[in-house]
Amino acid sequence: MSTRTIQNLQIGKVKEDPNQPRKTFREESLKELALSIKTYGVLQPITVRKTKEGYTIVMGNRRYRASKMAGKKTVPAIVREFKDDQIMEVQIIENLQRKDVEPIEEAEAISYLKEKHKPEEIAKRIGRTVQFVYSRLKLAQLIDGFRTYVTEGKLSISLAVAVSAFPAEEQQMMLEAIDGNFYPQRLEQLVKRQMCDLEQAPFDISNPKLVAKAGACTKCPFNAANQGNLFGEGKKLCTKSSCFQLKKQKSFIVALKRAKKEGMLFIPRIYSHDRDSEEKALILAQIEKEGLEIILKDRVDVLEKPTAPTLESVKQENRWYNYSEDEFVELFEQAKEQFKLDSEAFDSAEQSGFSKSLLFNPDSYKCTEVYAKVNEVKEKNTKALSLDERKMDDCTPEEQIIKIKGKEIRKKHIENNRLFVELANVVKEADYINNAMELSEDEIIAFCFSIYNNNVSYHLKNEVYKNLFGEDEQQDNETVLDTFKSNFDIQTFHKLVRYMIVSQLHFGESNHINNLTNASFYNAVKIPFNSEIEEIEKVYAEREKKRETRMNERIEELEGKSKELVA
């Protein structure tokens, strides 16, 4: 390299490098720099290399552009020699040390450096943390559709990194789900649904043979813990939900085969009243396919291995009660006695007619070894069964139509409740409680119904006080009251009302349209969350339309059969 002598070069002989990784220059910032150059000149020379046509900028594009904007005829420069394979790396490192780098350009630049350097070395060179480098390497894998939202400032970097942790095909599915109507809360929900917690997996994540093609989750690149600790604290999160679901299903099959091989009862935690839901019907069909008897949970007595209590577990279980330390100790002694009795019953289970069994959770797909005993159930006379109890094949076409319509009503109830849960989560995540707007009439009505239909628990009251005033729940009434008076204003009242409205929501299987508390909440949030509600309702309306089309086709077919029978 040549000596670093500063030369004043004719600005017309200096050209920008077309391969320069920096593409974004803020116009306002350039104008400010141009004004400074007019007054004080270029304080730091640019760096160039000699070419046949003149000089090409290696470092200093911004100073060069501002000098031209300021009307300068020359620009101070240091002429240096560079090998071709050095230039890009030098330019990248120089750009990455700035504070105003466009995130996507930053991600692509760091991705380029990774071809030659380890993330730890890159972090040292650009003065950033290793985790920052890993997050930008992941951001470089963001698909174009989401990159646009980042560039426009609509998508935060943290959420963009979370999206980029997924394979391209799953990112595309999320993008299509948004369908051009971008809302951060909606995208956050999609990310949470697709992200699977490996710590709660129903299978051994270190087993490389469960799905041989995928290998062990502990070494998988789609495990967030192997992607540079993207989400902190070494969280083991699967970002390829299709693979997670495949392993989950495979673990279910493995459990069924084990039960069959070892002559164990296989008991799904499914009850008679909910066996017809689509998800649970598929599980029961798989059990039957493997040649095992279907034994519903309400047909058996189950003994699960008891867990030894600790003083801390007793305190946690009774945390809502204002017990003294001596009372907790007494409860702990009682828990130990009960544990002893439960352990004796579990150890002598086989002598009591119980047999080794597998208890299967249809929600988590986890299997637990238990002892179970089937209760005697007399066979029912099919002809004496009610219409609801009879199988579809045992019904006449007219009866099948009635059953189909009845199921559709129940399905609507379930779908309405799911829609409501989804909406409520959007509202909660959008910090509805801290909304500074005046209470609407619907919100006041919702508040009144909430008080009318619900009792506020001791725990909830303390949580409200702590949330609003930062007071410890052990404060005496007089202190809490004084604090409330000194801090109270109309915004505090609004927060309290909205806190109670959200806290009293019911997420059971009931149809929210027929629940006054939930229905009033639904109306209350239609104004502040109008666009989000319209988006969610649109999805559910399309589902309902498809179901009704299928239902009508089936009814038409059954009506035709009925006419044939009459004829």
C-alpha positions as CSV (number, residue, x, y, z in Angstrom):
1,M,0.0,0.0,0.0
2,S,1.1,3.6,-0.7
3,T,1.8,6.2,2.0
4,R,-1.2,8.0,3.4
5,T,-0.6,11.4,1.9
6,I,-3.7,13.6,1.7
7,Q,-4.3,14.9,-1.9
8,N,-6.9,17.4,-3.1
9,L,-8.4,15.5,-6.1
10,Q,-10.6,17.1,-8.7
11,I,-14.1,16.0,-7.8
12,G,-14.9,15.2,-11.4
13,K,-12.2,12.5,-11.5
14,V,-13.6,10.7,-8.5
15,K,-16.3,8.1,-9.0
16,E,-18.4,6.0,-6.7
17,D,-17.9,2.2,-6.6
18,P,-21.0,0.6,-8.3
19,N,-20.4,-2.4,-6.0
20,Q,-20.5,-0.3,-2.8
21,P,-22.7,-2.2,-0.3
22,R,-24.2,1.0,1.0
23,K,-27.3,1.9,-1.1
24,T,-29.3,4.1,1.3
25,F,-28.4,7.7,2.0
26,R,-30.7,10.0,4.0
27,E,-31.3,13.2,2.0
28,E,-31.8,15.4,5.1
29,S,-28.6,14.1,6.7
30,L,-26.6,14.8,3.5
31,K,-27.9,18.4,3.4
32,E,-26.7,18.9,7.0
33,L,-23.3,17.5,6.1
34,A,-23.1,19.7,3.0
35,L,-23.8,22.8,5.1
36,S,-21.0,21.8,7.5
37,I,-18.6,21.3,4.6
38,K,-19.5,24.7,3.1
39,T,-18.5,26.3,6.5
40,Y,-15.6,24.1,7.7
41,G,-14.6,22.0,4.7
42,V,-14.2,18.2,4.7
43,L,-12.7,17.4,8.1
44,Q,-11.8,13.7,7.3
45,P,-10.5,12.8,3.9
46,I,-12.1,10.1,1.8
47,T,-10.2,6.9,0.8
48,V,-9.8,6.1,-2.9
49,R,-7.9,3.8,-5.2
50,K,-6.3,4.7,-8.6
51,T,-8.0,3.4,-11.7
52,K,-7.5,3.9,-15.4
53,E,-10.3,6.4,-15.6
54,G,-9.3,8.3,-12.4
55,Y,-10.2,7.3,-8.8
56,T,-12.8,5.1,-7.3
57,I,-14.1,5.6,-3.7
58,V,-13.4,2.9,-1.2
59,M,-14.6,4.8,1.9
60,G,-16.3,8.1,2.1
61,N,-19.3,8.0,-0.3
62,R,-21.4,10.2,2.0
63,R,-18.7,12.9,2.3
64,Y,-18.2,12.8,-1.5
65,R,-21.9,13.3,-2.2
66,A,-22.2,16.1,0.4
67,S,-19.1,17.8,-1.1
68,K,-20.8,17.8,-4.6
69,M,-24.0,19.1,-3.0
70,A,-21.9,21.9,-1.3
71,G,-20.5,22.9,-4.8
72,K,-16.9,21.9,-4.0
73,K,-14.5,21.4,-7.0
74,T,-12.0,19.3,-5.1
75,V,-12.2,16.7,-2.3
76,P,-9.4,15.7,0.1
77,A,-8.5,12.1,-0.3
78,I,-6.0,9.4,0.6
79,V,-5.0,7.3,-2.4
80,R,-4.3,3.6,-1.4
81,E,-3.7,0.4,-3.2
82,F,-6.2,-2.5,-2.5
83,K,-6.4,-6.0,-3.8
84,D,-9.8,-6.7,-5.5
85,D,-10.8,-9.2,-2.8
86,Q,-10.1,-6.6,0.0
87,I,-12.3,-3.8,-1.2
88,M,-15.7,-5.2,-0.4
89,E,-14.7,-6.3,3.0
90,V,-13.2,-2.9,3.9
91,Q,-16.3,-1.1,2.6
92,I,-18.6,-3.4,4.5
93,I,-16.8,-3.0,7.8
94,E,-16.6,0.7,7.4
95,N,-20.3,0.9,6.8
96,L,-21.2,-1.4,9.6
97,Q,-19.4,0.8,12.1
98,R,-21.9,3.6,11.4
99,K,-25.0,4.1,13.6
100,D,-27.5,4.8,10.8
101,V,-27.2,1.6,8.7
102,E,-30.4,0.4,7.1
103,P,-31.1,-3.0,8.8
104,I,-31.5,-5.1,5.7
105,E,-28.3,-3.7,4.2
106,E,-26.6,-4.4,7.5
107,A,-27.9,-8.0,7.5
108,E,-26.7,-8.6,3.9
109,A,-23.3,-7.1,4.7
110,I,-22.8,-9.3,7.8
111,S,-24.0,-12.3,5.8
112,Y,-21.2,-11.5,3.2
113,L,-18.6,-11.3,6.0
114,K,-19.6,-14.7,7.3
115,E,-18.2,-16.3,4.2
116,K,-14.7,-15.5,5.5
117,H,-15.1,-14.9,9.3
118,K,-16.8,-16.5,12.2
119,P,-19.6,-14.5,14.0
120,E,-17.3,-13.9,17.0
121,E,-14.6,-12.3,14.7
122,I,-17.2,-10.2,12.9
123,A,-18.5,-8.9,16.2
124,K,-15.0,-7.7,17.2
125,R,-14.4,-6.1,13.8
126,I,-17.6,-4.0,13.8
127,G,-17.8,-3.4,17.6
128,R,-21.1,-5.3,18.2
129,T,-22.1,-8.2,20.3
130,V,-22.1,-11.8,19.0
131,Q,-25.8,-12.1,19.5
132,F,-26.3,-8.9,17.4
133,V,-24.3,-10.6,14.6
134,Y,-26.4,-13.8,14.8
135,S,-29.7,-11.8,14.7
136,R,-28.5,-9.9,11.6
137,L,-27.4,-13.2,10.0
138,K,-30.9,-14.5,10.6
139,L,-32.5,-11.2,9.3
140,A,-30.7,-11.8,6.0
141,Q,-32.9,-14.8,5.5
142,L,-36.1,-12.7,5.6
143,I,-38.2,-13.0,2.4
144,D,-38.7,-10.0,0.2
145,G,-42.3,-9.4,1.2
146,F,-41.4,-8.8,4.8
147,R,-38.2,-6.9,3.9
148,T,-40.5,-4.2,2.4
149,Y,-42.2,-3.8,5.7
150,V,-38.9,-3.4,7.5
151,T,-37.7,-0.8,5.0
152,E,-41.0,1.1,5.4
153,G,-40.5,1.1,9.2
154,K,-43.8,-0.9,9.7
155,L,-42.0,-4.1,11.0
156,S,-39.8,-3.8,14.0
157,I,-36.4,-5.5,13.9
158,S,-37.1,-7.8,16.8
159,L,-40.3,-9.1,15.2
160,A,-38.6,-9.3,11.8
161,V,-35.8,-11.5,13.3
162,A,-38.5,-13.7,14.9
163,V,-40.2,-14.1,11.4
164,S,-36.8,-14.8,9.7
165,A,-36.1,-17.7,12.1
166,F,-38.7,-19.7,10.1
167,P,-38.0,-21.4,6.8
168,A,-38.8,-19.4,3.7
169,E,-42.0,-21.5,2.9
170,E,-43.4,-20.8,6.4
171,Q,-42.6,-17.1,6.1
172,Q,-44.5,-17.1,2.8
173,M,-47.5,-18.7,4.5
174,M,-47.5,-15.9,7.2
175,L,-47.2,-13.3,4.4
176,E,-50.2,-14.8,2.6
177,A,-52.2,-14.9,5.9
178,I,-51.6,-11.2,6.3
179,D,-52.9,-10.7,2.7
180,G,-51.5,-7.2,2.3
181,N,-53.2,-5.9,5.6
182,F,-50.2,-5.6,7.8
183,Y,-50.7,-5.3,11.6
184,P,-47.8,-6.1,14.0
185,Q,-50.2,-7.7,16.5
186,R,-51.6,-10.1,13.9
187,L,-48.1,-11.1,12.8
188,E,-47.0,-11.6,16.4
189,Q,-49.9,-14.0,16.8
190,L,-48.9,-16.0,13.7
191,V,-45.3,-16.2,15.0
192,K,-46.4,-17.5,18.4
193,R,-48.6,-20.1,16.8
194,Q,-45.8,-21.4,14.5
195,M,-43.2,-21.3,17.3
196,C,-43.1,-24.6,19.2
197,D,-41.5,-24.9,22.6
198,L,-39.1,-27.8,22.5
199,E,-38.9,-27.9,26.3
200,Q,-42.6,-29.0,26.3
201,A,-42.2,-31.5,23.4
202,P,-43.9,-34.8,23.9
203,F,-40.9,-36.6,22.5
204,D,-37.2,-36.9,23.2
205,I,-35.6,-34.0,21.4
206,S,-32.2,-35.6,21.5
207,N,-33.5,-38.7,19.6
208,P,-32.1,-38.7,16.0
209,K,-34.2,-41.7,14.9
210,L,-37.7,-40.6,15.6
211,V,-37.8,-39.0,12.2
212,A,-34.5,-40.0,10.7
213,K,-34.5,-37.4,7.9
214,A,-34.9,-34.6,10.4
215,G,-32.5,-35.9,13.0
216,A,-32.3,-34.7,16.6
217,C,-33.8,-31.4,17.6
218,T,-30.8,-30.6,19.8
219,K,-28.7,-30.3,16.6
220,C,-31.3,-29.0,14.2
221,P,-30.7,-25.6,12.6
222,F,-34.4,-24.8,13.1
223,N,-33.9,-24.9,16.8
224,A,-33.6,-21.3,17.9
225,A,-31.0,-22.3,20.5
226,N,-28.7,-23.2,17.6
227,Q,-29.3,-19.9,15.8
228,G,-27.1,-17.8,18.0
229,N,-29.4,-17.5,21.0
230,L,-31.8,-15.4,19.0
231,F,-34.5,-15.2,21.7
232,G,-32.1,-15.0,24.7
233,E,-31.4,-17.5,27.6
234,G,-30.8,-20.3,25.2
235,K,-34.5,-20.9,24.5
236,K,-35.2,-24.1,22.7
237,L,-37.9,-23.1,20.2
238,C,-38.6,-25.0,17.0
239,T,-39.1,-22.7,14.0
240,K,-40.2,-25.4,11.6
241,S,-43.7,-26.3,12.9
242,S,-44.3,-28.9,10.2
243,C,-41.4,-31.0,11.4
244,F,-42.4,-30.5,15.0
245,Q,-46.0,-31.7,14.2
246,L,-44.6,-34.7,12.3
247,K,-42.4,-35.7,15.3
248,K,-45.4,-35.2,17.6
249,Q,-47.5,-37.5,15.5
250,K,-44.7,-40.0,15.2
251,S,-44.3,-40.1,19.0
252,F,-48.1,-40.8,19.2
253,I,-47.7,-43.8,16.9
254,V,-44.7,-45.1,18.8
255,A,-46.7,-44.9,22.1
256,L,-49.5,-46.9,20.5
257,K,-47.2,-49.6,19.2
258,R,-45.6,-49.8,22.7
259,A,-49.0,-50.2,24.3
260,K,-49.9,-52.9,21.9
261,K,-46.6,-54.8,22.2
262,E,-46.5,-54.6,26.0
263,G,-50.2,-55.4,26.5
264,M,-50.9,-52.0,28.1
265,L,-54.2,-50.1,28.1
266,F,-54.0,-46.9,26.0
267,I,-56.2,-44.2,27.5
268,P,-56.6,-40.9,25.7
269,R,-57.7,-38.1,28.0
270,I,-61.0,-37.8,25.9
271,Y,-64.4,-38.0,27.4
272,S,-67.7,-39.2,25.9
273,H,-69.2,-35.7,25.5
274,D,-66.3,-34.4,23.4
275,R,-65.3,-37.5,21.4
276,D,-66.9,-36.2,18.2
277,S,-64.7,-33.1,17.8
278,E,-62.6,-33.3,14.6
279,E,-59.2,-33.5,16.3
280,K,-60.2,-36.1,18.9
281,A,-62.1,-38.2,16.3
282,L,-58.8,-38.4,14.3
283,I,-57.0,-39.6,17.5
284,L,-59.6,-42.2,18.2
285,A,-59.5,-43.4,14.6
286,Q,-55.7,-43.9,14.8
287,I,-56.0,-45.9,18.1
288,E,-58.6,-48.1,16.4
289,K,-56.4,-48.4,13.3
290,E,-53.5,-49.8,15.5
291,G,-55.8,-52.5,16.7
292,L,-56.3,-51.1,20.3
293,E,-59.5,-50.9,22.2
294,I,-60.9,-47.4,22.5
295,I,-61.2,-46.6,26.2
296,L,-62.4,-43.1,27.1
297,K,-61.2,-41.4,30.2
298,D,-64.7,-41.5,31.9
299,R,-64.7,-45.3,31.6
300,V,-61.6,-45.8,33.8
301,D,-60.2,-45.1,37.2
302,V,-56.6,-43.9,36.9
303,L,-53.8,-43.8,39.5
304,E,-50.9,-41.5,38.5
305,K,-47.6,-41.6,40.3
306,P,-47.8,-39.0,43.1
307,T,-45.3,-36.2,43.3
308,A,-43.6,-35.6,46.7
309,P,-44.7,-32.2,48.1
310,T,-42.3,-29.4,49.2
311,L,-43.0,-26.5,51.4
312,E,-42.6,-24.2,48.3
313,S,-45.1,-26.2,46.3
314,V,-47.6,-26.0,49.1
315,K,-47.1,-22.3,49.3
316,Q,-47.6,-21.9,45.6
317,E,-50.7,-24.1,45.6
318,N,-52.2,-21.9,48.4
319,R,-50.8,-18.6,47.3
320,W,-54.2,-16.9,47.2
321,Y,-54.7,-17.4,50.9
322,N,-53.3,-15.2,53.6
323,Y,-51.8,-18.0,55.6
324,S,-49.1,-17.5,58.3
325,E,-45.8,-19.4,58.1
326,D,-47.0,-21.9,60.8
327,E,-50.2,-22.6,58.9
328,F,-48.2,-23.3,55.7
329,V,-46.0,-25.7,57.7
330,E,-49.2,-27.5,59.0
331,L,-50.5,-27.8,55.4
332,F,-47.1,-29.2,54.3
333,E,-47.4,-31.9,57.0
334,Q,-50.9,-32.8,55.8
335,A,-49.6,-32.9,52.2
336,K,-46.8,-35.3,53.2
337,E,-49.4,-37.6,54.9
338,Q,-51.5,-37.6,51.8
339,F,-48.5,-38.3,49.6
340,K,-47.7,-41.3,51.7
341,L,-51.2,-42.7,51.3
342,D,-51.2,-42.0,47.5
343,S,-47.8,-43.7,47.2
344,E,-49.1,-46.8,49.0
345,A,-52.1,-47.0,46.7
346,F,-49.9,-46.5,43.6
347,D,-47.4,-49.2,44.7
348,S,-50.2,-51.7,45.4
349,A,-52.3,-50.8,42.3
350,E,-51.9,-54.2,40.6
351,Q,-53.1,-56.1,43.7
352,S,-56.2,-53.8,43.5
353,G,-57.0,-54.8,40.0
354,F,-55.3,-52.0,38.2
355,S,-53.0,-52.6,35.2
356,K,-50.1,-50.7,33.7
357,S,-51.4,-48.2,31.2
358,L,-50.4,-45.2,29.1
359,L,-52.4,-42.0,29.7
360,F,-52.3,-39.8,26.5
361,N,-53.0,-36.0,26.5
362,P,-54.6,-35.1,23.1
363,D,-53.6,-31.4,23.5
364,S,-49.9,-31.8,24.3
365,Y,-49.5,-35.4,22.9
366,K,-47.6,-36.3,26.1
367,C,-47.9,-39.9,27.4
368,T,-47.7,-40.8,31.1
369,E,-47.2,-44.2,32.6
370,V,-50.1,-44.8,35.0
371,Y,-52.2,-47.6,36.5
372,A,-55.8,-47.9,35.3
373,K,-58.9,-50.0,35.9
374,V,-61.8,-50.1,33.4
375,N,-65.2,-49.6,34.9
376,E,-67.9,-52.1,33.9
377,V,-70.3,-50.5,31.4
378,K,-73.4,-52.4,30.2
379,E,-73.9,-52.4,26.5
380,K,-76.6,-50.0,25.5
381,N,-79.5,-51.0,23.2
382,T,-78.9,-49.0,20.0
383,K,-82.6,-48.6,19.3
384,A,-83.2,-47.1,22.8
385,L,-80.5,-44.5,22.3
386,S,-81.5,-40.9,21.7
387,L,-80.8,-39.2,18.4
388,D,-77.7,-37.5,19.8
389,E,-76.3,-40.8,21.0
390,R,-76.9,-42.8,17.9
391,K,-74.2,-43.1,15.2
392,M,-74.8,-41.4,11.8
393,D,-75.0,-44.7,10.0
394,D,-77.8,-45.9,12.3
395,C,-80.0,-42.9,11.5
396,T,-82.5,-42.3,8.7
397,P,-81.7,-39.5,6.1
398,E,-84.1,-37.2,7.8
399,E,-82.4,-37.9,11.2
400,Q,-79.0,-37.4,9.6
401,I,-80.1,-33.9,8.4
402,I,-81.1,-33.0,12.0
403,K,-77.8,-34.3,13.4
404,I,-75.8,-32.4,10.7
405,K,-77.7,-29.1,11.5
406,G,-77.2,-29.7,15.2
407,K,-73.5,-30.2,14.7
408,E,-73.2,-27.0,12.6
409,I,-74.8,-25.0,15.4
410,R,-72.3,-26.4,17.9
411,K,-69.5,-25.8,15.5
412,K,-70.6,-22.1,15.2
413,H,-70.5,-21.8,18.9
414,I,-67.0,-23.2,19.1
415,E,-65.9,-21.0,16.1
416,N,-67.4,-17.9,17.7
417,N,-65.5,-18.6,20.8
418,R,-62.2,-19.1,19.0
419,L,-62.8,-15.9,17.1
420,F,-63.5,-14.1,20.4
421,V,-60.3,-15.5,22.0
422,E,-58.3,-14.4,19.0
423,L,-59.8,-10.9,19.2
424,A,-59.3,-10.7,22.9
425,N,-55.6,-11.6,22.6
426,V,-55.1,-8.9,20.0
427,V,-56.7,-6.3,22.3
428,K,-54.6,-7.4,25.3
429,E,-51.4,-7.4,23.3
430,A,-52.2,-3.9,22.0
431,D,-52.2,-2.5,25.6
432,Y,-55.9,-1.7,25.5
433,I,-55.9,-1.1,29.3
434,N,-53.6,1.9,29.0
435,N,-55.6,3.5,26.2
436,A,-55.9,7.3,27.0
437,M,-59.2,7.8,25.1
438,E,-62.3,8.7,27.0
439,L,-64.5,5.8,27.9
440,S,-67.2,5.1,25.3
441,E,-70.7,4.3,26.2
442,D,-70.2,0.6,25.2
443,E,-67.1,0.4,27.5
444,I,-69.2,1.7,30.4
445,I,-71.9,-0.8,29.6
446,A,-69.3,-3.6,29.4
447,F,-68.0,-2.5,32.8
448,C,-71.4,-2.6,34.3
449,F,-72.1,-6.1,33.0
450,S,-68.6,-7.2,34.2
451,I,-69.4,-6.1,37.8
452,Y,-72.9,-7.6,37.6
453,N,-71.8,-11.0,36.3
454,N,-68.5,-11.5,38.1
455,N,-66.9,-11.4,41.6
456,V,-63.5,-9.8,41.8
457,S,-61.2,-12.1,43.7
458,Y,-58.7,-11.2,46.4
459,H,-55.8,-12.0,44.1
460,L,-57.2,-9.8,41.3
461,K,-57.7,-6.8,43.6
462,N,-54.1,-7.0,44.7
463,E,-52.9,-7.4,41.1
464,V,-54.9,-4.3,40.1
465,Y,-53.5,-2.2,43.0
466,K,-49.9,-3.3,42.2
467,N,-50.3,-2.6,38.5
468,L,-51.7,0.9,39.0
469,F,-49.9,2.1,42.1
470,G,-46.8,-0.1,42.5
471,E,-47.9,-1.0,46.1
472,D,-47.1,-4.3,47.8
473,E,-50.1,-6.5,48.4
474,Q,-49.3,-6.7,52.1
475,Q,-49.9,-3.0,52.6
476,D,-52.7,-2.2,55.2
477,N,-56.0,-0.8,53.9
478,E,-55.4,2.7,55.1
479,T,-52.0,2.9,53.2
480,V,-53.6,1.5,50.0
481,L,-56.5,3.9,50.3
482,D,-54.2,6.9,50.8
483,T,-52.1,5.9,47.9
484,F,-55.2,5.5,45.7
485,K,-56.5,9.0,46.7
486,S,-53.2,10.7,46.0
487,N,-52.7,9.0,42.6
488,F,-56.3,8.9,41.4
489,D,-57.3,10.8,38.3
490,I,-59.7,10.2,35.4
491,Q,-57.0,8.2,33.4
492,T,-56.5,6.0,36.5
493,F,-60.3,5.3,36.5
494,H,-60.2,4.5,32.8
495,K,-57.3,2.1,33.4
496,L,-59.1,0.4,36.2
497,V,-62.4,0.0,34.2
498,R,-60.5,-1.5,31.2
499,Y,-58.5,-3.8,33.4
500,M,-61.7,-5.2,34.9
501,I,-63.4,-5.5,31.5
502,V,-60.4,-7.6,30.2
503,S,-59.9,-9.6,33.4
504,Q,-63.6,-10.7,33.5
505,L,-63.6,-12.3,30.0
506,H,-64.7,-15.9,29.9
507,F,-62.8,-18.3,27.6
508,G,-64.9,-21.4,28.0
509,E,-66.7,-23.4,25.3
510,S,-69.8,-21.1,25.6
511,N,-70.8,-19.0,22.6
512,H,-69.6,-15.5,23.4
513,I,-72.6,-14.0,21.5
514,N,-74.8,-15.4,24.3
515,N,-72.5,-14.3,27.1
516,L,-73.3,-10.7,28.2
517,T,-69.8,-9.9,29.6
518,N,-68.1,-11.1,26.5
519,A,-70.7,-9.7,24.0
520,S,-70.5,-6.3,25.6
521,F,-66.7,-6.4,25.5
522,Y,-66.9,-7.3,21.8
523,N,-69.0,-4.2,21.1
524,A,-66.8,-2.0,23.3
525,V,-63.6,-2.6,21.3
526,K,-65.1,-2.3,17.8
527,I,-64.1,1.3,17.5
528,P,-60.5,1.2,18.6
529,F,-59.8,-2.1,16.9
530,N,-62.1,-1.9,13.9
531,S,-59.6,-2.9,11.3
532,E,-58.2,-5.8,13.3
533,I,-61.8,-7.1,14.0
534,E,-62.7,-6.8,10.4
535,E,-59.7,-8.9,9.4
536,I,-60.4,-11.6,11.9
537,E,-64.2,-11.7,11.2
538,K,-63.4,-12.0,7.5
539,V,-61.3,-15.2,8.0
540,Y,-64.1,-16.8,10.1
541,A,-66.8,-15.7,7.7
542,E,-65.0,-17.5,4.9
543,R,-64.7,-20.6,7.0
544,E,-68.4,-20.6,7.8
545,K,-69.3,-20.1,4.2
546,K,-67.3,-23.1,3.2
547,R,-68.8,-25.2,5.9
548,E,-72.3,-24.2,5.0
549,T,-71.7,-25.0,1.4
550,R,-70.5,-28.5,2.3
551,M,-73.4,-28.9,4.7
552,N,-76.0,-27.9,2.1
553,E,-74.4,-30.3,-0.4
554,R,-74.7,-33.1,2.1
555,I,-78.3,-32.2,3.0
556,E,-79.3,-32.1,-0.6
557,E,-77.8,-35.5,-1.1
558,L,-79.7,-36.9,1.9
559,E,-83.0,-35.3,0.8
560,G,-82.6,-37.1,-2.5
561,K,-82.1,-40.4,-0.7
562,S,-85.2,-39.7,1.4
563,K,-87.3,-39.1,-1.7
564,E,-86.0,-42.4,-3.2
565,L,-87.1,-44.3,-0.1
566,V,-90.6,-42.8,-0.2
567,A,-90.9,-43.5,-3.9
